[in-house]
Amino acid sequence: MSICNSRHRHDPTFETLPLDQGGAGRHRCCGCAYERGYDLGLQREELLNIDIESLPESQAGTVRHRSPHAAFAMGYQDGIAASYMS
Ligand SMILES: [Zn+2]
């Protein structure tokens, strides 16, 4: 099991995400989930798979106990928006 040490763990953006204390994704890094969604959004990928189990874990920062599902969705939307600006 990998542990995320990226700086995005302390991004205040993720404080707006819903808390996920008991769900399947509660120890997964929301920053990594966001980036995965963003990349798929940028490509306007139509078949999405969050694949929660493959995300690194995180125990620190603003991403702790936040919903990786919501983070992925936010990243996907931001990626889509970015795809129209290039
Ligand atoms: Zn991460």
PDB file of the backbone (N, CA, C, O) and the ligand in Angstrom, with CONECT records:
HET     ZN  A 101       1
ATOM      1  N   MET A   1       0.844  -1.207   0.000  1.00  0.00           N
ATOM      2  CA  MET A   1       0.000   0.000   0.000  1.00  0.00           C
ATOM      3  C   MET A   1       0.870   1.245   0.000  1.00  0.00           C
ATOM      4  O   MET A   1       1.709   1.417   0.884  1.00  0.00           O
ATOM      5  N   SER A   2       0.679   2.108  -0.979  1.00  0.00           N
ATOM      6  CA  SER A   2       1.494   3.320  -1.023  1.00  0.00           C
ATOM      7  C   SER A   2       0.860   4.437  -0.190  1.00  0.00           C
ATOM      8  O   SER A   2      -0.358   4.502  -0.023  1.00  0.00           O
ATOM      9  N   ILE A   3       1.711   5.297   0.315  1.00  0.00           N
ATOM     10  CA  ILE A   3       1.286   6.452   1.111  1.00  0.00           C
ATOM     11  C   ILE A   3       1.634   7.719   0.332  1.00  0.00           C
ATOM     12  O   ILE A   3       2.756   7.870  -0.152  1.00  0.00           O
ATOM     13  N   CYS A   4       0.669   8.624   0.215  1.00  0.00           N
ATOM     14  CA  CYS A   4       0.912   9.858  -0.530  1.00  0.00           C
ATOM     15  C   CYS A   4       1.690  10.858   0.327  1.00  0.00           C
ATOM     16  O   CYS A   4       1.330  11.120   1.475  1.00  0.00           O
ATOM     17  N   ASN A   5       2.758  11.410  -0.246  1.00  0.00           N
ATOM     18  CA  ASN A   5       3.514  12.461   0.425  1.00  0.00           C
ATOM     19  C   ASN A   5       3.514  13.756  -0.371  1.00  0.00           C
ATOM     20  O   ASN A   5       4.329  14.648  -0.134  1.00  0.00           O
ATOM     21  N   SER A   6       2.592  13.847  -1.315  1.00  0.00           N
ATOM     22  CA  SER A   6       2.557  15.033  -2.174  1.00  0.00           C
ATOM     23  C   SER A   6       2.096  16.272  -1.413  1.00  0.00           C
ATOM     24  O   SER A   6       1.388  16.169  -0.411  1.00  0.00           O
ATOM     25  N   ARG A   7       2.500  17.437  -1.895  1.00  0.00           N
ATOM     26  CA  ARG A   7       2.101  18.698  -1.261  1.00  0.00           C
ATOM     27  C   ARG A   7       0.602  18.934  -1.342  1.00  0.00           C
ATOM     28  O   ARG A   7       0.057  19.692  -0.541  1.00  0.00           O
ATOM     29  N   HIS A   8      -0.079  18.299  -2.295  1.00  0.00           N
ATOM     30  CA  HIS A   8      -1.514  18.560  -2.437  1.00  0.00           C
ATOM     31  C   HIS A   8      -2.308  18.095  -1.206  1.00  0.00           C
ATOM     32  O   HIS A   8      -3.489  18.412  -1.065  1.00  0.00           O
ATOM     33  N   ARG A   9      -1.660  17.358  -0.339  1.00  0.00           N
ATOM     34  CA  ARG A   9      -2.359  16.948   0.891  1.00  0.00           C
ATOM     35  C   ARG A   9      -2.745  18.141   1.751  1.00  0.00           C
ATOM     36  O   ARG A   9      -3.656  18.053   2.574  1.00  0.00           O
ATOM     37  N   HIS A  10      -2.048  19.263   1.556  1.00  0.00           N
ATOM     38  CA  HIS A  10      -2.312  20.438   2.395  1.00  0.00           C
ATOM     39  C   HIS A  10      -3.051  21.545   1.635  1.00  0.00           C
ATOM     40  O   HIS A  10      -3.131  22.682   2.099  1.00  0.00           O
ATOM     41  N   ASP A  11      -3.586  21.198   0.468  1.00  0.00           N
ATOM     42  CA  ASP A  11      -4.321  22.180  -0.331  1.00  0.00           C
ATOM     43  C   ASP A  11      -5.662  22.489   0.335  1.00  0.00           C
ATOM     44  O   ASP A  11      -6.477  21.586   0.525  1.00  0.00           O
ATOM     45  N   PRO A  12      -5.904  23.771   0.695  1.00  0.00           N
ATOM     46  CA  PRO A  12      -7.159  24.120   1.384  1.00  0.00           C
ATOM     47  C   PRO A  12      -8.402  23.892   0.537  1.00  0.00           C
ATOM     48  O   PRO A  12      -9.513  23.854   1.066  1.00  0.00           O
ATOM     49  N   THR A  13      -8.227  23.739  -0.777  1.00  0.00           N
ATOM     50  CA  THR A  13      -9.373  23.449  -1.647  1.00  0.00           C
ATOM     51  C   THR A  13     -10.138  22.231  -1.156  1.00  0.00           C
ATOM     52  O   THR A  13     -11.364  22.174  -1.254  1.00  0.00           O
ATOM     53  N   PHE A  14      -9.412  21.266  -0.629  1.00  0.00           N
ATOM     54  CA  PHE A  14     -10.035  19.991  -0.264  1.00  0.00           C
ATOM     55  C   PHE A  14     -10.823  20.065   1.040  1.00  0.00           C
ATOM     56  O   PHE A  14     -11.528  19.122   1.398  1.00  0.00           O
ATOM     57  N   GLU A  15     -10.701  21.189   1.750  1.00  0.00           N
ATOM     58  CA  GLU A  15     -11.499  21.353   2.967  1.00  0.00           C
ATOM     59  C   GLU A  15     -12.987  21.491   2.661  1.00  0.00           C
ATOM     60  O   GLU A  15     -13.828  21.313   3.542  1.00  0.00           O
ATOM     61  N   THR A  16     -13.304  21.808   1.410  1.00  0.00           N
ATOM     62  CA  THR A  16     -14.721  21.964   1.039  1.00  0.00           C
ATOM     63  C   THR A  16     -15.372  20.625   0.720  1.00  0.00           C
ATOM     64  O   THR A  16     -16.593  20.557   0.580  1.00  0.00           O
ATOM     65  N   LEU A  17     -14.596  19.577   0.604  1.00  0.00           N
ATOM     66  CA  LEU A  17     -15.155  18.266   0.271  1.00  0.00           C
ATOM     67  C   LEU A  17     -15.902  17.673   1.465  1.00  0.00           C
ATOM     68  O   LEU A  17     -15.550  17.939   2.614  1.00  0.00           O
ATOM     69  N   PRO A  18     -16.927  16.873   1.193  1.00  0.00           N
ATOM     70  CA  PRO A  18     -17.631  16.220   2.302  1.00  0.00           C
ATOM     71  C   PRO A  18     -16.730  15.245   3.056  1.00  0.00           C
ATOM     72  O   PRO A  18     -15.822  14.640   2.485  1.00  0.00           O
ATOM     73  N   LEU A  19     -17.000  15.112   4.320  1.00  0.00           N
ATOM     74  CA  LEU A  19     -16.257  14.152   5.133  1.00  0.00           C
ATOM     75  C   LEU A  19     -16.709  12.733   4.815  1.00  0.00           C
ATOM     76  O   LEU A  19     -17.890  12.485   4.574  1.00  0.00           O
ATOM     77  N   ASP A  20     -15.776  11.827   4.817  1.00  0.00           N
ATOM     78  CA  ASP A  20     -16.068  10.420   4.544  1.00  0.00           C
ATOM     79  C   ASP A  20     -15.401   9.579   5.629  1.00  0.00           C
ATOM     80  O   ASP A  20     -14.326   9.016   5.424  1.00  0.00           O
ATOM     81  N   GLN A  21     -16.048   9.506   6.772  1.00  0.00           N
ATOM     82  CA  GLN A  21     -15.437   8.827   7.919  1.00  0.00           C
ATOM     83  C   GLN A  21     -15.524   7.319   7.837  1.00  0.00           C
ATOM     84  O   GLN A  21     -14.610   6.610   8.257  1.00  0.00           O
ATOM     85  N   GLY A  22     -16.630   6.830   7.295  1.00  0.00           N
ATOM     86  CA  GLY A  22     -16.826   5.390   7.358  1.00  0.00           C
ATOM     87  C   GLY A  22     -16.852   4.696   6.012  1.00  0.00           C
ATOM     88  O   GLY A  22     -17.008   3.477   5.945  1.00  0.00           O
ATOM     89  N   GLY A  23     -16.699   5.459   4.938  1.00  0.00           N
ATOM     90  CA  GLY A  23     -16.816   4.887   3.600  1.00  0.00           C
ATOM     91  C   GLY A  23     -15.576   4.146   3.160  1.00  0.00           C
ATOM     92  O   GLY A  23     -14.582   4.076   3.882  1.00  0.00           O
ATOM     93  N   ALA A  24     -15.650   3.593   1.965  1.00  0.00           N
ATOM     94  CA  ALA A  24     -14.547   2.806   1.430  1.00  0.00           C
ATOM     95  C   ALA A  24     -13.316   3.660   1.184  1.00  0.00           C
ATOM     96  O   ALA A  24     -12.196   3.149   1.172  1.00  0.00           O
ATOM     97  N   GLY A  25     -13.517   4.961   0.988  1.00  0.00           N
ATOM     98  CA  GLY A  25     -12.383   5.805   0.610  1.00  0.00           C
ATOM     99  C   GLY A  25     -11.822   6.645   1.726  1.00  0.00           C
ATOM    100  O   GLY A  25     -11.093   7.600   1.455  1.00  0.00           O
ATOM    101  N   ARG A  26     -12.126   6.336   2.968  1.00  0.00           N
ATOM    102  CA  ARG A  26     -11.811   7.298   4.026  1.00  0.00           C
ATOM    103  C   ARG A  26     -10.331   7.510   4.265  1.00  0.00           C
ATOM    104  O   ARG A  26      -9.943   8.555   4.787  1.00  0.00           O
ATOM    105  N   HIS A  27      -9.495   6.556   3.902  1.00  0.00           N
ATOM    106  CA  HIS A  27      -8.057   6.769   4.093  1.00  0.00           C
ATOM    107  C   HIS A  27      -7.329   7.073   2.790  1.00  0.00           C
ATOM    108  O   HIS A  27      -6.101   7.155   2.766  1.00  0.00           O
ATOM    109  N   ARG A  28      -8.089   7.240   1.701  1.00  0.00           N
ATOM    110  CA  ARG A  28      -7.443   7.479   0.411  1.00  0.00           C
ATOM    111  C   ARG A  28      -7.163   8.956   0.224  1.00  0.00           C
ATOM    112  O   ARG A  28      -7.869   9.813   0.754  1.00  0.00           O
ATOM    113  N   CYS A  29      -6.121   9.238  -0.540  1.00  0.00           N
ATOM    114  CA  CYS A  29      -5.730  10.633  -0.744  1.00  0.00           C
ATOM    115  C   CYS A  29      -6.646  11.330  -1.741  1.00  0.00           C
ATOM    116  O   CYS A  29      -6.735  10.933  -2.903  1.00  0.00           O
ATOM    117  N   CYS A  30      -7.330  12.381  -1.271  1.00  0.00           N
ATOM    118  CA  CYS A  30      -8.234  13.133  -2.134  1.00  0.00           C
ATOM    119  C   CYS A  30      -7.474  13.936  -3.182  1.00  0.00           C
ATOM    120  O   CYS A  30      -7.993  14.203  -4.266  1.00  0.00           O
ATOM    121  N   GLY A  31      -6.246  14.318  -2.857  1.00  0.00           N
ATOM    122  CA  GLY A  31      -5.438  15.051  -3.834  1.00  0.00           C
ATOM    123  C   GLY A  31      -5.151  14.180  -5.048  1.00  0.00           C
ATOM    124  O   GLY A  31      -5.230  14.634  -6.189  1.00  0.00           O
ATOM    125  N   CYS A  32      -4.819  12.935  -4.787  1.00  0.00           N
ATOM    126  CA  CYS A  32      -4.564  11.994  -5.884  1.00  0.00           C
ATOM    127  C   CYS A  32      -5.851  11.698  -6.646  1.00  0.00           C
ATOM    128  O   CYS A  32      -5.834  11.565  -7.870  1.00  0.00           O
ATOM    129  N   ALA A  33      -6.977  11.595  -5.919  1.00  0.00           N
ATOM    130  CA  ALA A  33      -8.268  11.364  -6.577  1.00  0.00           C
ATOM    131  C   ALA A  33      -8.625  12.543  -7.472  1.00  0.00           C
ATOM    132  O   ALA A  33      -9.128  12.367  -8.581  1.00  0.00           O
ATOM    133  N   TYR A  34      -8.353  13.761  -6.967  1.00  0.00           N
ATOM    134  CA  TYR A  34      -8.623  14.962  -7.757  1.00  0.00           C
ATOM    135  C   TYR A  34      -7.798  14.950  -9.044  1.00  0.00           C
ATOM    136  O   TYR A  34      -8.318  15.214 -10.128  1.00  0.00           O
ATOM    137  N   GLU A  35      -6.518  14.644  -8.912  1.00  0.00           N
ATOM    138  CA  GLU A  35      -5.637  14.671 -10.085  1.00  0.00           C
ATOM    139  C   GLU A  35      -6.034  13.607 -11.106  1.00  0.00           C
ATOM    140  O   GLU A  35      -5.945  13.834 -12.313  1.00  0.00           O
ATOM    141  N   ARG A  36      -6.464  12.466 -10.627  1.00  0.00           N
ATOM    142  CA  ARG A  36      -6.910  11.416 -11.540  1.00  0.00           C
ATOM    143  C   ARG A  36      -8.147  11.889 -12.307  1.00  0.00           C
ATOM    144  O   ARG A  36      -8.243  11.708 -13.520  1.00  0.00           O
ATOM    145  N   GLY A  37      -9.092  12.498 -11.583  1.00  0.00           N
ATOM    146  CA  GLY A  37     -10.291  13.022 -12.233  1.00  0.00           C
ATOM    147  C   GLY A  37      -9.961  14.133 -13.210  1.00  0.00           C
ATOM    148  O   GLY A  37     -10.533  14.211 -14.296  1.00  0.00           O
ATOM    149  N   TYR A  38      -9.023  15.001 -12.811  1.00  0.00           N
ATOM    150  CA  TYR A  38      -8.642  16.135 -13.657  1.00  0.00           C
ATOM    151  C   TYR A  38      -8.065  15.656 -14.984  1.00  0.00           C
ATOM    152  O   TYR A  38      -8.425  16.165 -16.046  1.00  0.00           O
ATOM    153  N   ASP A  39      -7.173  14.680 -14.918  1.00  0.00           N
ATOM    154  CA  ASP A  39      -6.550  14.168 -16.136  1.00  0.00           C
ATOM    155  C   ASP A  39      -7.595  13.565 -17.071  1.00  0.00           C
ATOM    156  O   ASP A  39      -7.527  13.753 -18.286  1.00  0.00           O
ATOM    157  N   LEU A  40      -8.563  12.841 -16.504  1.00  0.00           N
ATOM    158  CA  LEU A  40      -9.610  12.230 -17.323  1.00  0.00           C
ATOM    159  C   LEU A  40     -10.522  13.303 -17.913  1.00  0.00           C
ATOM    160  O   LEU A  40     -10.986  13.175 -19.046  1.00  0.00           O
ATOM    161  N   GLY A  41     -10.778  14.370 -17.135  1.00  0.00           N
ATOM    162  CA  GLY A  41     -11.603  15.469 -17.620  1.00  0.00           C
ATOM    163  C   GLY A  41     -10.928  16.209 -18.765  1.00  0.00           C
ATOM    164  O   GLY A  41     -11.571  16.594 -19.742  1.00  0.00           O
ATOM    165  N   LEU A  42      -9.623  16.400 -18.628  1.00  0.00           N
ATOM    166  CA  LEU A  42      -8.858  17.104 -19.656  1.00  0.00           C
ATOM    167  C   LEU A  42      -8.935  16.361 -20.995  1.00  0.00           C
ATOM    168  O   LEU A  42      -8.926  16.972 -22.064  1.00  0.00           O
ATOM    169  N   GLN A  43      -9.010  15.041 -20.909  1.00  0.00           N
ATOM    170  CA  GLN A  43      -9.124  14.217 -22.121  1.00  0.00           C
ATOM    171  C   GLN A  43     -10.582  14.011 -22.521  1.00  0.00           C
ATOM    172  O   GLN A  43     -10.871  13.361 -23.525  1.00  0.00           O
ATOM    173  N   ARG A  44     -11.496  14.568 -21.732  1.00  0.00           N
ATOM    174  CA  ARG A  44     -12.945  14.356 -21.903  1.00  0.00           C
ATOM    175  C   ARG A  44     -13.269  12.865 -22.021  1.00  0.00           C
ATOM    176  O   ARG A  44     -14.080  12.430 -22.838  1.00  0.00           O
ATOM    177  N   GLU A  45     -12.606  12.131 -21.182  1.00  0.00           N
ATOM    178  CA  GLU A  45     -12.839  10.686 -21.131  1.00  0.00           C
ATOM    179  C   GLU A  45     -14.301  10.416 -20.764  1.00  0.00           C
ATOM    180  O   GLU A  45     -14.865  11.080 -19.894  1.00  0.00           O
ATOM    181  N   GLU A  46     -14.902   9.440 -21.433  1.00  0.00           N
ATOM    182  CA  GLU A  46     -16.328   9.190 -21.215  1.00  0.00           C
ATOM    183  C   GLU A  46     -16.604   7.966 -20.354  1.00  0.00           C
ATOM    184  O   GLU A  46     -17.678   7.848 -19.764  1.00  0.00           O
ATOM    185  N   LEU A  47     -15.650   7.066 -20.279  1.00  0.00           N
ATOM    186  CA  LEU A  47     -15.832   5.898 -19.419  1.00  0.00           C
ATOM    187  C   LEU A  47     -14.939   6.083 -18.196  1.00  0.00           C
ATOM    188  O   LEU A  47     -13.719   5.940 -18.278  1.00  0.00           O
ATOM    189  N   LEU A  48     -15.556   6.399 -17.071  1.00  0.00           N
ATOM    190  CA  LEU A  48     -14.792   6.765 -15.879  1.00  0.00           C
ATOM    191  C   LEU A  48     -14.709   5.619 -14.883  1.00  0.00           C
ATOM    192  O   LEU A  48     -15.676   4.894 -14.651  1.00  0.00           O
ATOM    193  N   ASN A  49     -13.529   5.480 -14.305  1.00  0.00           N
ATOM    194  CA  ASN A  49     -13.343   4.502 -13.238  1.00  0.00           C
ATOM    195  C   ASN A  49     -12.467   5.139 -12.169  1.00  0.00           C
ATOM    196  O   ASN A  49     -11.275   5.357 -12.386  1.00  0.00           O
ATOM    197  N   ILE A  50     -13.052   5.435 -11.023  1.00  0.00           N
ATOM    198  CA  ILE A  50     -12.287   6.082  -9.947  1.00  0.00           C
ATOM    199  C   ILE A  50     -11.226   5.130  -9.404  1.00  0.00           C
ATOM    200  O   ILE A  50     -10.128   5.556  -9.047  1.00  0.00           O
ATOM    201  N   ASP A  51     -11.553   3.853  -9.343  1.00  0.00           N
ATOM    202  CA  ASP A  51     -10.624   2.834  -8.853  1.00  0.00           C
ATOM    203  C   ASP A  51     -10.022   3.229  -7.504  1.00  0.00           C
ATOM    204  O   ASP A  51      -8.807   3.349  -7.345  1.00  0.00           O
ATOM    205  N   ILE A  52     -10.920   3.423  -6.546  1.00  0.00           N
ATOM    206  CA  ILE A  52     -10.550   3.875  -5.199  1.00  0.00           C
ATOM    207  C   ILE A  52      -9.421   3.038  -4.593  1.00  0.00           C
ATOM    208  O   ILE A  52      -8.514   3.573  -3.956  1.00  0.00           O
ATOM    209  N   GLU A  53      -9.488   1.737  -4.796  1.00  0.00           N
ATOM    210  CA  GLU A  53      -8.530   0.840  -4.153  1.00  0.00           C
ATOM    211  C   GLU A  53      -7.096   1.107  -4.585  1.00  0.00           C
ATOM    212  O   GLU A  53      -6.159   0.801  -3.847  1.00  0.00           O
ATOM    213  N   SER A  54      -6.916   1.674  -5.768  1.00  0.00           N
ATOM    214  CA  SER A  54      -5.548   1.877  -6.266  1.00  0.00           C
ATOM    215  C   SER A  54      -4.973   3.227  -5.847  1.00  0.00           C
ATOM    216  O   SER A  54      -3.798   3.496  -6.099  1.00  0.00           O
ATOM    217  N   LEU A  55      -5.782   4.084  -5.211  1.00  0.00           N
ATOM    218  CA  LEU A  55      -5.273   5.391  -4.778  1.00  0.00           C
ATOM    219  C   LEU A  55      -4.347   5.237  -3.575  1.00  0.00           C
ATOM    220  O   LEU A  55      -4.576   4.378  -2.723  1.00  0.00           O
ATOM    221  N   PRO A  56      -3.294   6.071  -3.500  1.00  0.00           N
ATOM    222  CA  PRO A  56      -2.441   6.047  -2.316  1.00  0.00           C
ATOM    223  C   PRO A  56      -3.234   6.447  -1.070  1.00  0.00           C
ATOM    224  O   PRO A  56      -4.245   7.144  -1.157  1.00  0.00           O
ATOM    225  N   GLU A  57      -2.767   6.003   0.061  1.00  0.00           N
ATOM    226  CA  GLU A  57      -3.412   6.392   1.313  1.00  0.00           C
ATOM    227  C   GLU A  57      -2.841   7.712   1.802  1.00  0.00           C
ATOM    228  O   GLU A  57      -1.736   8.104   1.425  1.00  0.00           O
ATOM    229  N   SER A  58      -3.604   8.388   2.642  1.00  0.00           N
ATOM    230  CA  SER A  58      -3.116   9.617   3.256  1.00  0.00           C
ATOM    231  C   SER A  58      -3.666   9.734   4.655  1.00  0.00           C
ATOM    232  O   SER A  58      -4.846   9.481   4.899  1.00  0.00           O
ATOM    233  N   GLN A  59      -2.805  10.117   5.566  1.00  0.00           N
ATOM    234  CA  GLN A  59      -3.216  10.281   6.960  1.00  0.00           C
ATOM    235  C   GLN A  59      -2.993  11.705   7.430  1.00  0.00           C
ATOM    236  O   GLN A  59      -3.139  11.998   8.616  1.00  0.00           O
ATOM    237  N   ALA A  60      -2.644  12.587   6.517  1.00  0.00           N
ATOM    238  CA  ALA A  60      -2.244  13.931   6.940  1.00  0.00           C
ATOM    239  C   ALA A  60      -2.925  15.001   6.104  1.00  0.00           C
ATOM    240  O   ALA A  60      -3.506  14.724   5.055  1.00  0.00           O
ATOM    241  N   GLY A  61      -2.840  16.224   6.593  1.00  0.00           N
ATOM    242  CA  GLY A  61      -3.262  17.377   5.821  1.00  0.00           C
ATOM    243  C   GLY A  61      -4.756  17.505   5.674  1.00  0.00           C
ATOM    244  O   GLY A  61      -5.531  16.876   6.393  1.00  0.00           O
ATOM    245  N   THR A  62      -5.151  18.352   4.706  1.00  0.00           N
ATOM    246  CA  THR A  62      -6.563  18.672   4.518  1.00  0.00           C
ATOM    247  C   THR A  62      -7.321  17.553   3.823  1.00  0.00           C
ATOM    248  O   THR A  62      -8.551  17.568   3.798  1.00  0.00           O
ATOM    249  N   VAL A  63      -6.611  16.584   3.259  1.00  0.00           N
ATOM    250  CA  VAL A  63      -7.289  15.520   2.514  1.00  0.00           C
ATOM    251  C   VAL A  63      -7.764  14.388   3.423  1.00  0.00           C
ATOM    252  O   VAL A  63      -8.488  13.495   2.983  1.00  0.00           O
ATOM    253  N   ARG A  64      -7.355  14.430   4.687  1.00  0.00           N
ATOM    254  CA  ARG A  64      -7.658  13.336   5.582  1.00  0.00           C
ATOM    255  C   ARG A  64      -9.167  13.215   5.820  1.00  0.00           C
ATOM    256  O   ARG A  64      -9.833  14.185   6.181  1.00  0.00           O
ATOM    257  N   HIS A  65      -9.674  12.037   5.616  1.00  0.00           N
ATOM    258  CA  HIS A  65     -11.080  11.724   5.875  1.00  0.00           C
ATOM    259  C   HIS A  65     -12.057  12.485   4.976  1.00  0.00           C
ATOM    260  O   HIS A  65     -13.247  12.565   5.279  1.00  0.00           O
ATOM    261  N   ARG A  66     -11.555  13.041   3.873  1.00  0.00           N
ATOM    262  CA  ARG A  66     -12.465  13.656   2.907  1.00  0.00           C
ATOM    263  C   ARG A  66     -12.839  12.634   1.843  1.00  0.00           C
ATOM    264  O   ARG A  66     -12.151  11.633   1.645  1.00  0.00           O
ATOM    265  N   SER A  67     -13.942  12.914   1.166  1.00  0.00           N
ATOM    266  CA  SER A  67     -14.458  11.965   0.183  1.00  0.00           C
ATOM    267  C   SER A  67     -13.631  11.965  -1.098  1.00  0.00           C
ATOM    268  O   SER A  67     -13.601  12.976  -1.799  1.00  0.00           O
ATOM    269  N   PRO A  68     -12.956  10.858  -1.426  1.00  0.00           N
ATOM    270  CA  PRO A  68     -12.222  10.803  -2.687  1.00  0.00           C
ATOM    271  C   PRO A  68     -13.163  10.763  -3.883  1.00  0.00           C
ATOM    272  O   PRO A  68     -12.783  11.154  -4.987  1.00  0.00           O
ATOM    273  N   HIS A  69     -14.389  10.293  -3.670  1.00  0.00           N
ATOM    274  CA  HIS A  69     -15.371  10.304  -4.760  1.00  0.00           C
ATOM    275  C   HIS A  69     -15.675  11.754  -5.164  1.00  0.00           C
ATOM    276  O   HIS A  69     -15.693  12.093  -6.347  1.00  0.00           O
ATOM    277  N   ALA A  70     -15.910  12.594  -4.156  1.00  0.00           N
ATOM    278  CA  ALA A  70     -16.195  14.006  -4.431  1.00  0.00           C
ATOM    279  C   ALA A  70     -14.973  14.695  -5.033  1.00  0.00           C
ATOM    280  O   ALA A  70     -15.100  15.540  -5.918  1.00  0.00           O
ATOM    281  N   ALA A  71     -13.771  14.319  -4.536  1.00  0.00           N
ATOM    282  CA  ALA A  71     -12.540  14.920  -5.059  1.00  0.00           C
ATOM    283  C   ALA A  71     -12.362  14.560  -6.529  1.00  0.00           C
ATOM    284  O   ALA A  71     -11.988  15.407  -7.341  1.00  0.00           O
ATOM    285  N   PHE A  72     -12.627  13.316  -6.864  1.00  0.00           N
ATOM    286  CA  PHE A  72     -12.520  12.859  -8.255  1.00  0.00           C
ATOM    287  C   PHE A  72     -13.487  13.641  -9.139  1.00  0.00           C
ATOM    288  O   PHE A  72     -13.121  14.092 -10.225  1.00  0.00           O
ATOM    289  N   ALA A  73     -14.733  13.801  -8.667  1.00  0.00           N
ATOM    290  CA  ALA A  73     -15.757  14.502  -9.443  1.00  0.00           C
ATOM    291  C   ALA A  73     -15.377  15.969  -9.645  1.00  0.00           C
ATOM    292  O   ALA A  73     -15.573  16.523 -10.726  1.00  0.00           O
ATOM    293  N   MET A  74     -14.830  16.598  -8.595  1.00  0.00           N
ATOM    294  CA  MET A  74     -14.407  17.987  -8.696  1.00  0.00           C
ATOM    295  C   MET A  74     -13.252  18.109  -9.695  1.00  0.00           C
ATOM    296  O   MET A  74     -13.223  19.032 -10.509  1.00  0.00           O
ATOM    297  N   GLY A  75     -12.315  17.183  -9.628  1.00  0.00           N
ATOM    298  CA  GLY A  75     -11.195  17.197 -10.557  1.00  0.00           C
ATOM    299  C   GLY A  75     -11.653  16.981 -11.986  1.00  0.00           C
ATOM    300  O   GLY A  75     -11.159  17.625 -12.912  1.00  0.00           O
ATOM    301  N   TYR A  76     -12.600  16.073 -12.160  1.00  0.00           N
ATOM    302  CA  TYR A  76     -13.109  15.802 -13.505  1.00  0.00           C
ATOM    303  C   TYR A  76     -13.753  17.053 -14.099  1.00  0.00           C
ATOM    304  O   TYR A  76     -13.513  17.396 -15.256  1.00  0.00           O
ATOM    305  N   GLN A  77     -14.570  17.727 -13.295  1.00  0.00           N
ATOM    306  CA  GLN A  77     -15.230  18.946 -13.776  1.00  0.00           C
ATOM    307  C   GLN A  77     -14.199  20.029 -14.106  1.00  0.00           C
ATOM    308  O   GLN A  77     -14.312  20.699 -15.132  1.00  0.00           O
ATOM    309  N   ASP A  78     -13.202  20.202 -13.248  1.00  0.00           N
ATOM    310  CA  ASP A  78     -12.166  21.202 -13.509  1.00  0.00           C
ATOM    311  C   ASP A  78     -11.370  20.847 -14.768  1.00  0.00           C
ATOM    312  O   ASP A  78     -10.988  21.725 -15.542  1.00  0.00           O
ATOM    313  N   GLY A  79     -11.128  19.557 -14.959  1.00  0.00           N
ATOM    314  CA  GLY A  79     -10.392  19.108 -16.145  1.00  0.00           C
ATOM    315  C   GLY A  79     -11.182  19.378 -17.419  1.00  0.00           C
ATOM    316  O   GLY A  79     -10.624  19.823 -18.422  1.00  0.00           O
ATOM    317  N   ILE A  80     -12.479  19.108 -17.373  1.00  0.00           N
ATOM    318  CA  ILE A  80     -13.345  19.399 -18.524  1.00  0.00           C
ATOM    319  C   ILE A  80     -13.294  20.883 -18.844  1.00  0.00           C
ATOM    320  O   ILE A  80     -13.117  21.270 -20.000  1.00  0.00           O
ATOM    321  N   ALA A  81     -13.450  21.718 -17.813  1.00  0.00           N
ATOM    322  CA  ALA A  81     -13.428  23.172 -18.014  1.00  0.00           C
ATOM    323  C   ALA A  81     -12.098  23.590 -18.634  1.00  0.00           C
ATOM    324  O   ALA A  81     -12.065  24.413 -19.549  1.00  0.00           O
ATOM    325  N   ALA A  82     -11.000  23.017 -18.132  1.00  0.00           N
ATOM    326  CA  ALA A  82      -9.673  23.365 -18.647  1.00  0.00           C
ATOM    327  C   ALA A  82      -9.515  22.933 -20.106  1.00  0.00           C
ATOM    328  O   ALA A  82      -8.799  23.576 -20.874  1.00  0.00           O
ATOM    329  N   SER A  83     -10.180  21.853 -20.480  1.00  0.00           N
ATOM    330  CA  SER A  83     -10.044  21.343 -21.847  1.00  0.00           C
ATOM    331  C   SER A  83     -10.638  22.311 -22.866  1.00  0.00           C
ATOM    332  O   SER A  83     -10.268  22.278 -24.039  1.00  0.00           O
ATOM    333  N   TYR A  84     -11.552  23.166 -22.430  1.00  0.00           N
ATOM    334  CA  TYR A  84     -12.154  24.133 -23.345  1.00  0.00           C
ATOM    335  C   TYR A  84     -11.371  25.435 -23.404  1.00  0.00           C
ATOM    336  O   TYR A  84     -11.666  26.303 -24.226  1.00  0.00           O
ATOM    337  N   MET A  85     -10.375  25.574 -22.537  1.00  0.00           N
ATOM    338  CA  MET A  85      -9.593  26.810 -22.518  1.00  0.00           C
ATOM    339  C   MET A  85      -8.327  26.702 -23.340  1.00  0.00           C
ATOM    340  O   MET A  85      -7.662  27.710 -23.581  1.00  0.00           O
ATOM    341  N   SER A  86      -7.978  25.502 -23.777  1.00  0.00           N
ATOM    342  CA  SER A  86      -6.719  25.361 -24.514  1.00  0.00           C
ATOM    343  C   SER A  86      -6.939  25.510 -26.018  1.00  0.00           C
ATOM    344  O   SER A  86      -5.987  25.420 -26.793  1.00  0.00           O
TER     345      SER A  86
HETATM  346 ZN    ZN A 101      -2.094  12.364  -2.904  1.00  0.00          ZN2+
END
